[in-house]
Amino acid sequence: MTREYQRSTKECRFGELRPELVAAIRAYLEKHLDKDELGGVESSIVLCAETTSEHLKKGFMAKLTGGGDKIRRTAMVLTPSLLIWSTTDEKHGPATLAVRLEEAEITDFKSPLAQIEDDGLQVVGFSLGATERMSAFIGLGQEAVAQKVRETVKEAARNAK
């Protein structure tokens, strides 16, 4: 198996995330939440983490998709009711999504391709404001803090049901 990304995950406070990710998360939530719910998001954060993903080489998926950026950063914010994540890289501005935990299925990611080795979470559910379910991958490192993030998010999703 081939590892195409080296990922490193750290736990942090919301204000310690990259400024462009904080701004993107706030803008996304302002667009998709009512004022009552919006006001409590930052004060109810259970967990906040940032993953840096370094593209190691032009592997199987890069050959299929034409490659990508060398460094990608993903912020993940967990509240008792929401999982929010925002990703940015060297070429593109942030892309942000969120799901309500009570409506989402969150599991460990398992690559359907034997050639690809990766770690993270698979999120299936309705992103805020969407009318169709989506599936997303959130990459995580292999260190102990990444394992804590993974387990905390899955437990929060179970508890929200």
N, C-alpha and C positions, 0 to 999 in steps of 0.2 A: 504494500500500500504506500501511497505517496501523500505526504503532508504538503499542501500548497501554501499554508499560512502558518506563521509562528505567532501565536496569540498570547498576550499577557493581560491579565485582569487585575484591577486594583479596586478596593472599596474606597469610597470617598464621600464627602458631603456634597450636596447639590451645587453649592457655590464654587466648589473646586473642580467641577467639570470644565471642559474647554468652553470658553465664552460663546462660541458660535452654536454649540450644542444646547447650552442653557437657553439662549435666545430662541432657537428653533423649537425647543420643547414648550417654552412659554407661549410662543405664537400659535403652535398647534393646539394647545389646550384652550387658549382664549377663543379659538375658532370653533372648537367642538364641545365645550362644556358650558353650562349655564353659570351665571355669576356666583350663585350659592355654592355650587360644587367646586368651581375654579378656586375660590378663596381658600379652601381647605387642603388643596393638593400639596403644596410645599410644606405645610406644617404637619402633614400626616405621612411623610416619607418614612418607610420602614427600612429601605435599603437603597443605596445608590452606588453604582459601579461604572467604571470605564474600562473598556477593552481596546487595546492597540493591536491591530492585526497587520503583520508585515508579510507581504507577498514574497515568498521565497524564490520561486522560479516559475517559468512558463510551463505549467504542468497540463494535465489532461483537460481540466475545465477551461483553463486559459486558452488552450488551443481551440477549443470549441467556440469560446465567446470573444476571442481576439485579445485577450489579456485584460489588464486592469491597472489600477493604481498600486504603487508600492506600499503605501501606508494608509490604513483605514482606521478610523476611531469610532467606537460605538459607546454611547452613554445609555445606561439602563436605570430607570427609576421605578421603584415599587412602592405602592401605597396599599392599604388594606383592600382597595377595590379596583385599582388600575395597575397595569404594566405598561410603561411608556419607554420607548427606545428611539434613539436618533443616531444616524450614521452619517459620517462625512469622510471625504477622502481628498486627495490632492487636486482632483479635476472637477469635482462636483460639490455643490452646496449641500447642507444637511437635508436628509430625508427622515421624516419622523412619523411614527405610528404609535397607537396605543390601543389596548383592548381592555374591556371590563373582565376582570378575573372570573366573575360568576358565569360568563358566557364562553370562556376560552378553555381550550385543551392545551396544556403545556407539558411537554415530555422531553426527555433527553433526545438529542438529535442522533439519528443513525443514518449514515449515507446510504442511499440506494445503490450506489456504484462501488463495487469492490475496490476500485483503483483509488478512491478518495478516502483519506482519513481526516476527520475533523471533530471538534468538540463544541458543544453548545446546546442551545434549547430550540425545540421546534414549537412554534406557536400557531395554533389554528383557532380562528374565531373571526368575529366582526371587528374591524378597526372602527374607531369612533366615527360615526356619520356614514358608515358604509351600509349597503343593502345586501352585499354578498360576502360570504365567508372568504377569508384569505388564509394563506399559509406563509409563515416567515421563519427564517433561520436567524438566530442571534448567536454569533460566535463568542466563545469564551476560552480563556486559557486553560491550562492543565493544573495550575497550582492550587493550593489548599483554599485560597480565598475564592477562586472560581468555583470550586466544588461547593463552598458555602453559599455563594450566590445562586447556583443552580438549585440546590436543595431548598433554600429559602423561598425562591420564586415558585417552585412546584408546590411547596406546602401552603403558601398563600393562596394559590389557585384552588387547591383542595378545600381550604377553609372557607373560601368565598362561596362555595356551592350551597 
